[in-house]
C-alpha cells in the first residue's frame, strides 16, 4: 500500500517508518501540507495519514478539504494530539475517514493500516 504521511515531528515519522517496514507498505513523508499537495505522490496514494498542526500556511484540516475538493477519494486518517470535539466534527464534515488521537500505539497503527489495505 502507498501511504502519504504528513507530519512534522521526527519521532512520529520514525515510528511510522518502523511500522511500515514491518508491514511492507511504501511510506512517503512530508513535513507540511503544501509540499505534500505539490507532490506527484498524492495521486498514487492508497492512504493519507495527516497531522492537524503543521508548519506553513495549511493545517491538516485544510489539506483534507483541498484533497476532497479536488476529487481525491482516498481515505484520509487524521493522527493528531487535538482531542477536541470541534476538530473531530469539522474533520468528519469535510469527508475525513478516521480521527486518531496521539499517542497511537504500534498495534493500533498496524490495525489501521490493515483495515485500509486493499
N, C-alpha and C positions, 0 to 999 in steps of 0.2 A: 504494500500500500504506500502511496506517495503522500507524505504528511508535510504540511507547511506549518511551522511553529513560529509565532510572532511573540517574542519575549525578550526583555532587555536584561534580565537577571542571569548572569553566567551559571550560577548554581542550579537554577531550574532547567537551563538548557542542558547542562551536563547530565542531570537526572533523566531527561527525556532521551538524550543520546544513548544512555545506558539501556533504557527500556527498549528503544527501537533496535538497538544492536541485538538484543536478545530475542526480539520478535521477528527480525528480518525485514523490517519496514525501512523505507528510504525517508530520511528526515532532512528537510531544508529549513534553516532558521534565519530569521530576520529580527533585528533589534528594534525596528519601528514599522509602523503600518505603511508609511509612504514607500519605503524600499520594497516591501512585500507586494504592494499593489502595482508597482512599476515592473516587477519581475515577470518573466515568462512562466515561471514555475507555478503561478497561481492557476494557469489553465490546465496543468497536468495533475493538480492536487486531487486526492481522493478524500482528504480530511484536512480541515483547518483547526489548529489549536491556537487560541488568541488570548493574550492578557488584556485587561482593560487599561491599566495605567502604562502608557508607553511614552517614550520621548518623542518630540516632534509635534506637529500640529494636529495629528489624528490619534484618537484613542482606539481601543479595541471595539467599542460600540460603533464608532464612526466607520471603521473598516468593515465590520459585518454589514452595516447598512449599505455601504458602497458596493460590496460584493453582491448583495441581493438586488440592488437597483440595476446592476449590470448583468443580471440573469444567471449569476453563479448559484447553482442549487446544491453544491457540495456541502455536506454537513460542516457546521461551524460550532466548535466546542469552546466556550469561554472558560479559561482557567485563571482565576483571579483571587486576590485577597479581599475584594469588596463583597461583603456578605450583607448587602442592603437590598430590601425588597424593591426599591425603586429601580435599581440597576437590573435586577432579575426581570422585572416586568417590562422595562424598556427593551431588554435583550430579546425576550420572547416575542414582543410585538413586532420586532424587525426581522423575525424569522430565524433567530438563533435556535440551535438544536439541543444543547445541553449546557448547563451552567454549573461548574465545579468550583468549590471554594478551597483555596490553598490553606494548609498544605494537603497535597494529594499523595496518597501512598503509592508505592510501586505496584502492588496488586490491583489497586483501583485503576491506575493508568493502563495496565495490561488489559483489564476487563473492558475499559472504554474502547481501546484500540480493537479488541476482538469483537465488540458489539458493532463497530462501524466497518469492519473488514468485509470486503465484497466477495 
